Each structure stands twice: as C-alpha cells, then as structure tokens.
Amino acid sequence: MKVETGDRITVRGHRVGEPERHGEVLEVRGDDGGPPYQVRWDDGHESLFFPGSDVVMEHHDDSS
C-alpha cells in the first residue's frame, strides 16, 4: 500500500455495529510510501498508524 500526504483513511469497525474511523494522512514516515503514517482522525486526535487488513485508502487528488 503506497500512501501520500493528504490521502484519506477509513478503518472499518471490527464488530457488528461498530462505527468506522476516518482520518487524513499528515506524514508518511516509512520508505516509498509505506507505514507508519501520522494521521489526524476526524475527531481531532492525531496518532502514528500502522494499517491492517480492515483499512481502505482514498488517494488525494491535487487536480481539484
């Protein structure tokens, strides 16, 4: 998974009824777009994040 600053992250709930988490990649700290990522979550919290199989990435589009 290659990620760039500005990409959006969605973490699916682990249990039925658990809400998704959404955030924006602030910094890519791994080599060649790899993890870990500094993420600002939509609730304002920031954390260092290592994605798992429950993650969906949306690449940021600079053309808009």
C-alpha positions in Angstrom: 0.0 0.0 0.0 1.6 3.3 -1.2 0.3 6.3 0.6 0.8 10.1 0.2 0.2 13.1 2.4 -3.4 14.1 2.1 -4.8 10.7 1.4 -7.9 9.7 3.4 -8.0 6.6 5.6 -11.1 4.6 6.6 -10.9 1.9 9.3 -13.8 -0.4 9.2 -15.5 -1.4 12.5 -14.2 -4.7 14.0 -17.6 -5.8 15.3 -21.1 -5.6 14.0 -22.5 -2.1 14.7 -19.1 -0.6 15.5 -18.6 2.7 13.6 -15.9 3.4 11.0 -13.0 5.7 11.8 -11.9 8.3 9.2 -8.7 10.3 9.0 -6.2 12.2 6.9 -2.6 11.3 6.4 -0.4 14.2 7.6 3.0 12.5 7.2 4.4 9.3 5.6 7.3 8.0 7.8 8.0 4.8 6.0 10.1 4.1 2.9 8.5 4.5 -0.5 5.0 5.5 0.8 4.9 2.7 3.4 3.9 2.8 7.1 3.9 4.2 9.6 1.7 7.2 8.9 1.0 10.2 11.1 -2.8 10.6 10.9 -5.3 13.2 12.1 -8.6 11.5 12.8 -11.9 13.3 12.1 -12.4 13.7 15.9 -9.2 15.8 16.0 -6.9 13.2 17.6 -3.6 12.5 16.0 -1.7 9.2 16.1 1.1 7.2 14.5 -0.8 4.5 12.5 0.1 1.1 11.0 -2.7 -0.1 8.8 -4.2 -3.6 8.9 -6.5 -5.5 6.6 -9.5 -3.5 7.8 -8.3 -0.3 6.1 -9.4 1.4 2.9 -7.3 4.2 1.4 -8.6 7.0 -0.8 -5.9 8.8 -2.7 -5.9 12.6 -2.6 -6.4 14.3 -5.9 -4.5 17.5 -6.4 -6.3 18.5 -9.6 -9.4 20.0 -8.0 
